[in-house]
């Protein structure tokens, strides 16, 4: 598919619409970051949540 680069307005031949290769490399150099690990706390239900009465029923 042929289109114009939305960033530099040059004609580009690519499969998907977006910045051309040179613009993509420039953007990656400017804004590229390494991935990071985010730790999430374990889920604790709120105190106003009550257990299901059927689940607590003794047979």
N, C-alpha and C positions, 0 to 999 in steps of 0.2 A: 504494500500500500504506500502510495506517495502522498506526502503532506508537508506543510511548512512547520518548522520547529516553533513551538509557542514561546520560546525564550529568545532565540536569536533570529528568527524569521528566515532561516535557510531551508531549502528544499531537502527533504529527508526521505529515504526509502527504508521502511521498517515494517515489522509485523503489527506492532501496537502503537497507538498514538501517544506521544509524550516528547520530552526533550531529546535532542539528538545526542549522540555518543559523547561528543566533546562537552556539551552543556552538562550532561549527566556526570561526567568525571569531575568537572569544575564544581558542581553542587556537592558531590560526595567529598571532595577535598575541603570545601567550606564548612559543611554541616555534618559530615560523617562522624559517627561515634562508635565506640566499642559497646558490645552488649553488656548488660549488667544483670545480676541476680537480685530479685526482689523477694524478701522474706515476708510471708503473710502469716498473721497470727492464727492459731487454731480457732475453729468456730465454737463459740459458746452461746447457747440459746439464751434469749432474754428471760428475766425472772418472771415476767407475766405470762410465759408460755407454759401451759399445763400439759402433762402427759395424756395420751389417749386413754379413756376409761376402759375400753375394750382390751387394750394391751395390758392393763394392770389387773384385770379380772382374774381371780383365782378359780381354778376348776375343781 
